[in-house]
Amino acid sequence: MEVKLTGKTKPQDTEQKAATAPKRVELVNTNKRNGQIGQTARPLETDAAAWLAKGWARKTAGNAE
């Protein structure tokens, strides 16, 4: 039995890349020491805890919609 490879990529490869893309959250500055109050930032979800500890607040609720 011989198997021929066509060189086409599997559709699940692109779906998997989209699912593993880094998620970003939108934060608003609430502390004068961090710069201008009301300034927005979009750090990665994994870094959000550090930003929140420094006086930033979430602008969006994520999946709450």
mmCIF file of the N, C-alpha and C atoms, coordinates in Angstrom:
data_MODEL
# 
_entry.id   MODEL 
# 
loop_
_atom_site.group_PDB 
_atom_site.id 
_atom_site.type_symbol 
_atom_site.label_atom_id 
_atom_site.label_alt_id 
_atom_site.label_comp_id 
_atom_site.label_asym_id 
_atom_site.label_entity_id 
_atom_site.label_seq_id 
_atom_site.pdbx_PDB_ins_code 
_atom_site.Cartn_x 
_atom_site.Cartn_y 
_atom_site.Cartn_z 
_atom_site.occupancy 
_atom_site.B_iso_or_equiv 
_atom_site.pdbx_formal_charge 
_atom_site.auth_seq_id 
_atom_site.auth_comp_id 
_atom_site.auth_asym_id 
_atom_site.auth_atom_id 
_atom_site.pdbx_PDB_model_num 
ATOM 1   N N  . MET A 1 1  ? 0.847   -1.165 0.000  1.00 0.00 ? 1  MET A N  1 
ATOM 2   C CA . MET A 1 1  ? 0.000   0.000  0.000  1.00 0.00 ? 1  MET A CA 1 
ATOM 3   C C  . MET A 1 1  ? 0.901   1.240  0.000  1.00 0.00 ? 1  MET A C  1 
ATOM 4   N N  . GLU A 1 2  ? 0.619   2.157  -0.892 1.00 0.00 ? 2  GLU A N  1 
ATOM 5   C CA . GLU A 1 2  ? 1.415   3.358  -1.040 1.00 0.00 ? 2  GLU A CA 1 
ATOM 6   C C  . GLU A 1 2  ? 0.575   4.576  -0.669 1.00 0.00 ? 2  GLU A C  1 
ATOM 7   N N  . VAL A 1 3  ? 1.144   5.473  0.120  1.00 0.00 ? 3  VAL A N  1 
ATOM 8   C CA . VAL A 1 3  ? 0.435   6.677  0.540  1.00 0.00 ? 3  VAL A CA 1 
ATOM 9   C C  . VAL A 1 3  ? 1.071   7.865  -0.158 1.00 0.00 ? 3  VAL A C  1 
ATOM 10  N N  . LYS A 1 4  ? 0.239   8.696  -0.796 1.00 0.00 ? 4  LYS A N  1 
ATOM 11  C CA . LYS A 1 4  ? 0.748   9.884  -1.479 1.00 0.00 ? 4  LYS A CA 1 
ATOM 12  C C  . LYS A 1 4  ? 0.442   11.113 -0.630 1.00 0.00 ? 4  LYS A C  1 
ATOM 13  N N  . LEU A 1 5  ? 1.424   11.945 -0.423 1.00 0.00 ? 5  LEU A N  1 
ATOM 14  C CA . LEU A 1 5  ? 1.243   13.189 0.314  1.00 0.00 ? 5  LEU A CA 1 
ATOM 15  C C  . LEU A 1 5  ? 1.015   14.309 -0.687 1.00 0.00 ? 5  LEU A C  1 
ATOM 16  N N  . THR A 1 6  ? 0.012   15.139 -0.430 1.00 0.00 ? 6  THR A N  1 
ATOM 17  C CA . THR A 1 6  ? -0.336  16.188 -1.380 1.00 0.00 ? 6  THR A CA 1 
ATOM 18  C C  . THR A 1 6  ? 0.308   17.532 -1.044 1.00 0.00 ? 6  THR A C  1 
ATOM 19  N N  . GLY A 1 7  ? 0.775   17.711 0.163  1.00 0.00 ? 7  GLY A N  1 
ATOM 20  C CA . GLY A 1 7  ? 1.386   18.979 0.543  1.00 0.00 ? 7  GLY A CA 1 
ATOM 21  C C  . GLY A 1 7  ? 0.386   19.980 1.088  1.00 0.00 ? 7  GLY A C  1 
ATOM 22  N N  . LYS A 1 8  ? -0.891  19.634 1.112  1.00 0.00 ? 8  LYS A N  1 
ATOM 23  C CA . LYS A 1 8  ? -1.897  20.528 1.661  1.00 0.00 ? 8  LYS A CA 1 
ATOM 24  C C  . LYS A 1 8  ? -1.871  20.421 3.186  1.00 0.00 ? 8  LYS A C  1 
ATOM 25  N N  . THR A 1 9  ? -2.170  21.532 3.838  1.00 0.00 ? 9  THR A N  1 
ATOM 26  C CA . THR A 1 9  ? -2.209  21.506 5.298  1.00 0.00 ? 9  THR A CA 1 
ATOM 27  C C  . THR A 1 9  ? -3.591  21.076 5.757  1.00 0.00 ? 9  THR A C  1 
ATOM 28  N N  . LYS A 1 10 ? -3.637  20.535 6.928  1.00 0.00 ? 10 LYS A N  1 
ATOM 29  C CA . LYS A 1 10 ? -4.907  20.100 7.492  1.00 0.00 ? 10 LYS A CA 1 
ATOM 30  C C  . LYS A 1 10 ? -5.678  21.324 7.973  1.00 0.00 ? 10 LYS A C  1 
ATOM 31  N N  . PRO A 1 11 ? -7.001  21.341 7.835  1.00 0.00 ? 11 PRO A N  1 
ATOM 32  C CA . PRO A 1 11 ? -7.781  22.485 8.308  1.00 0.00 ? 11 PRO A CA 1 
ATOM 33  C C  . PRO A 1 11 ? -7.664  22.679 9.815  1.00 0.00 ? 11 PRO A C  1 
ATOM 34  N N  . GLN A 1 12 ? -7.450  21.610 10.562 1.00 0.00 ? 12 GLN A N  1 
ATOM 35  C CA . GLN A 1 12 ? -7.355  21.742 12.013 1.00 0.00 ? 12 GLN A CA 1 
ATOM 36  C C  . GLN A 1 12 ? -6.096  22.492 12.444 1.00 0.00 ? 12 GLN A C  1 
ATOM 37  N N  . ASP A 1 13 ? -5.067  22.539 11.601 1.00 0.00 ? 13 ASP A N  1 
ATOM 38  C CA . ASP A 1 13 ? -3.861  23.285 11.941 1.00 0.00 ? 13 ASP A CA 1 
ATOM 39  C C  . ASP A 1 13 ? -4.169  24.768 12.126 1.00 0.00 ? 13 ASP A C  1 
ATOM 40  N N  . THR A 1 14 ? -4.939  25.359 11.230 1.00 0.00 ? 14 THR A N  1 
ATOM 41  C CA . THR A 1 14 ? -5.265  26.784 11.334 1.00 0.00 ? 14 THR A CA 1 
ATOM 42  C C  . THR A 1 14 ? -6.210  27.039 12.505 1.00 0.00 ? 14 THR A C  1 
ATOM 43  N N  . GLU A 1 15 ? -7.122  26.122 12.757 1.00 0.00 ? 15 GLU A N  1 
ATOM 44  C CA . GLU A 1 15 ? -8.026  26.289 13.890 1.00 0.00 ? 15 GLU A CA 1 
ATOM 45  C C  . GLU A 1 15 ? -7.256  26.231 15.196 1.00 0.00 ? 15 GLU A C  1 
ATOM 46  N N  . GLN A 1 16 ? -6.266  25.356 15.266 1.00 0.00 ? 16 GLN A N  1 
ATOM 47  C CA . GLN A 1 16 ? -5.482  25.211 16.477 1.00 0.00 ? 16 GLN A CA 1 
ATOM 48  C C  . GLN A 1 16 ? -4.651  26.469 16.733 1.00 0.00 ? 16 GLN A C  1 
ATOM 49  N N  . LYS A 1 17 ? -4.103  27.078 15.700 1.00 0.00 ? 17 LYS A N  1 
ATOM 50  C CA . LYS A 1 17 ? -3.325  28.306 15.862 1.00 0.00 ? 17 LYS A CA 1 
ATOM 51  C C  . LYS A 1 17 ? -4.202  29.436 16.386 1.00 0.00 ? 17 LYS A C  1 
ATOM 52  N N  . ALA A 1 18 ? -5.426  29.531 15.884 1.00 0.00 ? 18 ALA A N  1 
ATOM 53  C CA . ALA A 1 18 ? -6.335  30.584 16.331 1.00 0.00 ? 18 ALA A CA 1 
ATOM 54  C C  . ALA A 1 18 ? -6.716  30.383 17.793 1.00 0.00 ? 18 ALA A C  1 
ATOM 55  N N  . ALA A 1 19 ? -6.857  29.140 18.214 1.00 0.00 ? 19 ALA A N  1 
ATOM 56  C CA . ALA A 1 19 ? -7.242  28.860 19.593 1.00 0.00 ? 19 ALA A CA 1 
ATOM 57  C C  . ALA A 1 19 ? -6.097  29.131 20.560 1.00 0.00 ? 19 ALA A C  1 
ATOM 58  N N  . THR A 1 20 ? -4.860  29.025 20.108 1.00 0.00 ? 20 THR A N  1 
ATOM 59  C CA . THR A 1 20 ? -3.727  29.213 21.001 1.00 0.00 ? 20 THR A CA 1 
ATOM 60  C C  . THR A 1 20 ? -3.126  30.616 20.914 1.00 0.00 ? 20 THR A C  1 
ATOM 61  N N  . ALA A 1 21 ? -3.756  31.494 20.180 1.00 0.00 ? 21 ALA A N  1 
ATOM 62  C CA . ALA A 1 21 ? -3.253  32.869 20.076 1.00 0.00 ? 21 ALA A CA 1 
ATOM 63  C C  . ALA A 1 21 ? -3.327  33.532 21.449 1.00 0.00 ? 21 ALA A C  1 
ATOM 64  N N  . PRO A 1 22 ? -2.327  34.342 21.816 1.00 0.00 ? 22 PRO A N  1 
ATOM 65  C CA . PRO A 1 22 ? -2.349  34.978 23.132 1.00 0.00 ? 22 PRO A CA 1 
ATOM 66  C C  . PRO A 1 22 ? -3.532  35.941 23.256 1.00 0.00 ? 22 PRO A C  1 
ATOM 67  N N  . LYS A 1 23 ? -4.217  35.870 24.373 1.00 0.00 ? 23 LYS A N  1 
ATOM 68  C CA . LYS A 1 23 ? -5.376  36.733 24.632 1.00 0.00 ? 23 LYS A CA 1 
ATOM 69  C C  . LYS A 1 23 ? -4.911  37.999 25.316 1.00 0.00 ? 23 LYS A C  1 
ATOM 70  N N  . ARG A 1 24 ? -5.511  39.103 24.950 1.00 0.00 ? 24 ARG A N  1 
ATOM 71  C CA . ARG A 1 24 ? -5.181  40.391 25.558 1.00 0.00 ? 24 ARG A CA 1 
ATOM 72  C C  . ARG A 1 24 ? -6.396  40.922 26.300 1.00 0.00 ? 24 ARG A C  1 
ATOM 73  N N  . VAL A 1 25 ? -6.139  41.683 27.336 1.00 0.00 ? 25 VAL A N  1 
ATOM 74  C CA . VAL A 1 25 ? -7.201  42.321 28.108 1.00 0.00 ? 25 VAL A CA 1 
ATOM 75  C C  . VAL A 1 25 ? -6.985  43.826 28.052 1.00 0.00 ? 25 VAL A C  1 
ATOM 76  N N  . GLU A 1 26 ? -8.053  44.553 28.236 1.00 0.00 ? 26 GLU A N  1 
ATOM 77  C CA . GLU A 1 26 ? -7.961  46.011 28.204 1.00 0.00 ? 26 GLU A CA 1 
ATOM 78  C C  . GLU A 1 26 ? -8.033  46.530 29.630 1.00 0.00 ? 26 GLU A C  1 
ATOM 79  N N  . LEU A 1 27 ? -7.013  47.281 30.020 1.00 0.00 ? 27 LEU A N  1 
ATOM 80  C CA . LEU A 1 27 ? -6.924  47.819 31.373 1.00 0.00 ? 27 LEU A CA 1 
ATOM 81  C C  . LEU A 1 27 ? -6.884  49.341 31.338 1.00 0.00 ? 27 LEU A C  1 
ATOM 82  N N  . VAL A 1 28 ? -7.378  49.959 32.414 1.00 0.00 ? 28 VAL A N  1 
ATOM 83  C CA . VAL A 1 28 ? -7.407  51.422 32.537 1.00 0.00 ? 28 VAL A CA 1 
ATOM 84  C C  . VAL A 1 28 ? -6.598  51.809 33.765 1.00 0.00 ? 28 VAL A C  1 
ATOM 85  N N  . ASN A 1 29 ? -5.788  52.846 33.626 1.00 0.00 ? 29 ASN A N  1 
ATOM 86  C CA . ASN A 1 29 ? -4.965  53.319 34.735 1.00 0.00 ? 29 ASN A CA 1 
ATOM 87  C C  . ASN A 1 29 ? -5.826  54.060 35.739 1.00 0.00 ? 29 ASN A C  1 
ATOM 88  N N  . THR A 1 30 ? -5.702  53.676 37.014 1.00 0.00 ? 30 THR A N  1 
ATOM 89  C CA . THR A 1 30 ? -6.433  54.355 38.084 1.00 0.00 ? 30 THR A CA 1 
ATOM 90  C C  . THR A 1 30 ? -5.480  54.943 39.120 1.00 0.00 ? 30 THR A C  1 
ATOM 91  N N  . ASN A 1 31 ? -4.172  54.906 38.848 1.00 0.00 ? 31 ASN A N  1 
ATOM 92  C CA . ASN A 1 31 ? -3.177  55.360 39.811 1.00 0.00 ? 31 ASN A CA 1 
ATOM 93  C C  . ASN A 1 31 ? -2.255  56.381 39.144 1.00 0.00 ? 31 ASN A C  1 
ATOM 94  N N  . LYS A 1 32 ? -2.129  57.543 39.736 1.00 0.00 ? 32 LYS A N  1 
ATOM 95  C CA . LYS A 1 32 ? -1.309  58.632 39.179 1.00 0.00 ? 32 LYS A CA 1 
ATOM 96  C C  . LYS A 1 32 ? 0.156   58.224 39.006 1.00 0.00 ? 32 LYS A C  1 
ATOM 97  N N  . ARG A 1 33 ? 0.658   57.322 39.844 1.00 0.00 ? 33 ARG A N  1 
ATOM 98  C CA . ARG A 1 33 ? 2.063   56.900 39.754 1.00 0.00 ? 33 ARG A CA 1 
ATOM 99  C C  . ARG A 1 33 ? 2.360   56.130 38.469 1.00 0.00 ? 33 ARG A C  1 
ATOM 100 N N  . ASN A 1 34 ? 1.328   55.564 37.830 1.00 0.00 ? 34 ASN A N  1 
ATOM 101 C CA . ASN A 1 34 ? 1.514   54.790 36.599 1.00 0.00 ? 34 ASN A CA 1 
ATOM 102 C C  . ASN A 1 34 ? 1.444   55.650 35.346 1.00 0.00 ? 34 ASN A C  1 
ATOM 103 N N  . GLY A 1 35 ? 1.220   56.933 35.506 1.00 0.00 ? 35 GLY A N  1 
ATOM 104 C CA . GLY A 1 35 ? 1.089   57.821 34.357 1.00 0.00 ? 35 GLY A CA 1 
ATOM 105 C C  . GLY A 1 35 ? -0.241  58.547 34.411 1.00 0.00 ? 35 GLY A C  1 
ATOM 106 N N  . GLN A 1 36 ? -0.738  58.911 33.250 1.00 0.00 ? 36 GLN A N  1 
ATOM 107 C CA . GLN A 1 36 ? -1.990  59.669 33.184 1.00 0.00 ? 36 GLN A CA 1 
ATOM 108 C C  . GLN A 1 36 ? -3.173  58.783 33.562 1.00 0.00 ? 36 GLN A C  1 
ATOM 109 N N  . ILE A 1 37 ? -4.017  59.257 34.469 1.00 0.00 ? 37 ILE A N  1 
ATOM 110 C CA . ILE A 1 37 ? -5.197  58.508 34.884 1.00 0.00 ? 37 ILE A CA 1 
ATOM 111 C C  . ILE A 1 37 ? -6.160  58.421 33.699 1.00 0.00 ? 37 ILE A C  1 
ATOM 112 N N  . GLY A 1 38 ? -6.704  57.242 33.477 1.00 0.00 ? 38 GLY A N  1 
ATOM 113 C CA . GLY A 1 38 ? -7.606  57.028 32.354 1.00 0.00 ? 38 GLY A CA 1 
ATOM 114 C C  . GLY A 1 38 ? -6.923  56.450 31.130 1.00 0.00 ? 38 GLY A C  1 
ATOM 115 N N  . GLN A 1 39 ? -5.608  56.375 31.160 1.00 0.00 ? 39 GLN A N  1 
ATOM 116 C CA . GLN A 1 39 ? -4.843  55.801 30.048 1.00 0.00 ? 39 GLN A CA 1 
ATOM 117 C C  . GLN A 1 39 ? -5.174  54.305 29.937 1.00 0.00 ? 39 GLN A C  1 
ATOM 118 N N  . THR A 1 40 ? -5.260  53.780 28.717 1.00 0.00 ? 40 THR A N  1 
ATOM 119 C CA . THR A 1 40 ? -5.575  52.369 28.527 1.00 0.00 ? 40 THR A CA 1 
ATOM 120 C C  . THR A 1 40 ? -4.345  51.595 28.069 1.00 0.00 ? 40 THR A C  1 
ATOM 121 N N  . ALA A 1 41 ? -4.348  50.313 28.393 1.00 0.00 ? 41 ALA A N  1 
ATOM 122 C CA . ALA A 1 41 ? -3.265  49.408 27.988 1.00 0.00 ? 41 ALA A CA 1 
ATOM 123 C C  . ALA A 1 41 ? -3.882  48.064 27.635 1.00 0.00 ? 41 ALA A C  1 
ATOM 124 N N  . ARG A 1 42 ? -3.211  47.305 26.766 1.00 0.00 ? 42 ARG A N  1 
ATOM 125 C CA . ARG A 1 42 ? -3.695  45.984 26.359 1.00 0.00 ? 42 ARG A CA 1 
ATOM 126 C C  . ARG A 1 42 ? -2.604  44.925 26.561 1.00 0.00 ? 42 ARG A C  1 
ATOM 127 N N  . PRO A 1 43 ? -2.322  44.563 27.828 1.00 0.00 ? 43 PRO A N  1 
ATOM 128 C CA . PRO A 1 43 ? -1.313  43.529 28.077 1.00 0.00 ? 43 PRO A CA 1 
ATOM 129 C C  . PRO A 1 43 ? -1.888  42.131 27.853 1.00 0.00 ? 43 PRO A C  1 
ATOM 130 N N  . LEU A 1 44 ? -1.016  41.145 27.819 1.00 0.00 ? 44 LEU A N  1 
ATOM 131 C CA . LEU A 1 44 ? -1.451  39.765 27.691 1.00 0.00 ? 44 LEU A CA 1 
ATOM 132 C C  . LEU A 1 44 ? -2.196  39.339 28.950 1.00 0.00 ? 44 LEU A C  1 
ATOM 133 N N  . GLU A 1 45 ? -3.116  38.390 28.786 1.00 0.00 ? 45 GLU A N  1 
ATOM 134 C CA . GLU A 1 45 ? -3.904  37.885 29.910 1.00 0.00 ? 45 GLU A CA 1 
ATOM 135 C C  . GLU A 1 45 ? -3.003  37.330 31.009 1.00 0.00 ? 45 GLU A C  1 
ATOM 136 N N  . THR A 1 46 ? -1.892  36.716 30.617 1.00 0.00 ? 46 THR A N  1 
ATOM 137 C CA . THR A 1 46 ? -0.978  36.141 31.607 1.00 0.00 ? 46 THR A CA 1 
ATOM 138 C C  . THR A 1 46 ? -0.288  37.209 32.448 1.00 0.00 ? 46 THR A C  1 
ATOM 139 N N  . ASP A 1 47 ? -0.155  38.426 31.936 1.00 0.00 ? 47 ASP A N  1 
ATOM 140 C CA . ASP A 1 47 ? 0.500   39.517 32.658 1.00 0.00 ? 47 ASP A CA 1 
ATOM 141 C C  . ASP A 1 47 ? -0.493  40.419 33.386 1.00 0.00 ? 47 ASP A C  1 
ATOM 142 N N  . ALA A 1 48 ? -1.775  40.177 33.220 1.00 0.00 ? 48 ALA A N  1 
ATOM 143 C CA . ALA A 1 48 ? -2.800  41.069 33.763 1.00 0.00 ? 48 ALA A CA 1 
ATOM 144 C C  . ALA A 1 48 ? -2.742  41.155 35.287 1.00 0.00 ? 48 ALA A C  1 
ATOM 145 N N  . ALA A 1 49 ? -2.438  40.065 35.969 1.00 0.00 ? 49 ALA A N  1 
ATOM 146 C CA . ALA A 1 49 ? -2.409  40.080 37.433 1.00 0.00 ? 49 ALA A CA 1 
ATOM 147 C C  . ALA A 1 49 ? -1.379  41.080 37.950 1.00 0.00 ? 49 ALA A C  1 
ATOM 148 N N  . ALA A 1 50 ? -0.220  41.141 37.315 1.00 0.00 ? 50 ALA A N  1 
ATOM 149 C CA . ALA A 1 50 ? 0.815   42.091 37.732 1.00 0.00 ? 50 ALA A CA 1 
ATOM 150 C C  . ALA A 1 50 ? 0.352   43.523 37.498 1.00 0.00 ? 50 ALA A C  1 
ATOM 151 N N  . TRP A 1 51 ? -0.314  43.770 36.395 1.00 0.00 ? 51 TRP A N  1 
ATOM 152 C CA . TRP A 1 51 ? -0.817  45.113 36.092 1.00 0.00 ? 51 TRP A CA 1 
ATOM 153 C C  . TRP A 1 51 ? -1.892  45.513 37.110 1.00 0.00 ? 51 TRP A C  1 
ATOM 154 N N  . LEU A 1 52 ? -2.790  44.584 37.433 1.00 0.00 ? 52 LEU A N  1 
ATOM 155 C CA . LEU A 1 52 ? -3.853  44.882 38.390 1.00 0.00 ? 52 LEU A CA 1 
ATOM 156 C C  . LEU A 1 52 ? -3.272  45.203 39.767 1.00 0.00 ? 52 LEU A C  1 
ATOM 157 N N  . ALA A 1 53 ? -2.196  44.536 40.144 1.00 0.00 ? 53 ALA A N  1 
ATOM 158 C CA . ALA A 1 53 ? -1.554  44.792 41.440 1.00 0.00 ? 53 ALA A CA 1 
ATOM 159 C C  . ALA A 1 53 ? -0.917  46.173 41.492 1.00 0.00 ? 53 ALA A C  1 
ATOM 160 N N  . LYS A 1 54 ? -0.581  46.730 40.339 1.00 0.00 ? 54 LYS A N  1 
ATOM 161 C CA . LYS A 1 54 ? 0.071   48.046 40.292 1.00 0.00 ? 54 LYS A CA 1 
ATOM 162 C C  . LYS A 1 54 ? -0.918  49.200 40.191 1.00 0.00 ? 54 LYS A C  1 
ATOM 163 N N  . GLY A 1 55 ? -2.226  48.912 40.233 1.00 0.00 ? 55 GLY A N  1 
ATOM 164 C CA . GLY A 1 55 ? -3.213  49.982 40.243 1.00 0.00 ? 55 GLY A CA 1 
ATOM 165 C C  . GLY A 1 55 ? -4.013  50.132 38.971 1.00 0.00 ? 55 GLY A C  1 
ATOM 166 N N  . TRP A 1 56 ? -3.927  49.184 38.055 1.00 0.00 ? 56 TRP A N  1 
ATOM 167 C CA . TRP A 1 56 ? -4.724  49.221 36.842 1.00 0.00 ? 56 TRP A CA 1 
ATOM 168 C C  . TRP A 1 56 ? -6.022  48.468 37.099 1.00 0.00 ? 56 TRP A C  1 
ATOM 169 N N  . ALA A 1 57 ? -7.086  48.789 36.366 1.00 0.00 ? 57 ALA A N  1 
ATOM 170 C CA . ALA A 1 57 ? -8.384  48.130 36.524 1.00 0.00 ? 57 ALA A CA 1 
ATOM 171 C C  . ALA A 1 57 ? -8.857  47.632 35.168 1.00 0.00 ? 57 ALA A C  1 
ATOM 172 N N  . ARG A 1 58 ? -9.603  46.548 35.185 1.00 0.00 ? 58 ARG A N  1 
ATOM 173 C CA . ARG A 1 58 ? -10.129 45.993 33.934 1.00 0.00 ? 58 ARG A CA 1 
ATOM 174 C C  . ARG A 1 58 ? -11.179 46.925 33.343 1.00 0.00 ? 58 ARG A C  1 
ATOM 175 N N  . LYS A 1 59 ? -11.075 47.157 32.052 1.00 0.00 ? 59 LYS A N  1 
ATOM 176 C CA . LYS A 1 59 ? -12.056 47.978 31.348 1.00 0.00 ? 59 LYS A CA 1 
ATOM 177 C C  . LYS A 1 59 ? -13.145 47.082 30.778 1.00 0.00 ? 59 LYS A C  1 
ATOM 178 N N  . THR A 1 60 ? -12.771 45.870 30.353 1.00 0.00 ? 60 THR A N  1 
ATOM 179 C CA . THR A 1 60 ? -13.725 44.930 29.799 1.00 0.00 ? 60 THR A CA 1 
ATOM 180 C C  . THR A 1 60 ? -13.884 43.753 30.747 1.00 0.00 ? 60 THR A C  1 
ATOM 181 N N  . ALA A 1 61 ? -15.021 43.099 30.656 1.00 0.00 ? 61 ALA A N  1 
ATOM 182 C CA . ALA A 1 61 ? -15.303 41.990 31.559 1.00 0.00 ? 61 ALA A CA 1 
ATOM 183 C C  . ALA A 1 61 ? -14.974 40.642 30.944 1.00 0.00 ? 61 ALA A C  1 
ATOM 184 N N  . GLY A 1 62 ? -14.329 40.611 29.797 1.00 0.00 ? 62 GLY A N  1 
ATOM 185 C CA . GLY A 1 62 ? -13.967 39.337 29.185 1.00 0.00 ? 62 GLY A CA 1 
ATOM 186 C C  . GLY A 1 62 ? -15.153 38.627 28.580 1.00 0.00 ? 62 GLY A C  1 
ATOM 187 N N  . ASN A 1 63 ? -15.511 37.447 29.085 1.00 0.00 ? 63 ASN A N  1 
ATOM 188 C CA . ASN A 1 63 ? -16.599 36.653 28.514 1.00 0.00 ? 63 ASN A CA 1 
ATOM 189 C C  . ASN A 1 63 ? -17.952 37.004 29.125 1.00 0.00 ? 63 ASN A C  1 
ATOM 190 N N  . ALA A 1 64 ? -18.064 38.017 29.912 1.00 0.00 ? 64 ALA A N  1 
ATOM 191 C CA . ALA A 1 64 ? -19.304 38.333 30.609 1.00 0.00 ? 64 ALA A CA 1 
ATOM 192 C C  . ALA A 1 64 ? -20.424 38.767 29.669 1.00 0.00 ? 64 ALA A C  1 
ATOM 193 N N  . GLU A 1 65 ? -20.083 39.145 28.456 1.00 0.00 ? 65 GLU A N  1 
ATOM 194 C CA . GLU A 1 65 ? -21.112 39.647 27.537 1.00 0.00 ? 65 GLU A CA 1 
ATOM 195 C C  . GLU A 1 65 ? -22.017 38.555 27.073 1.00 0.00 ? 65 GLU A C  1 
# 
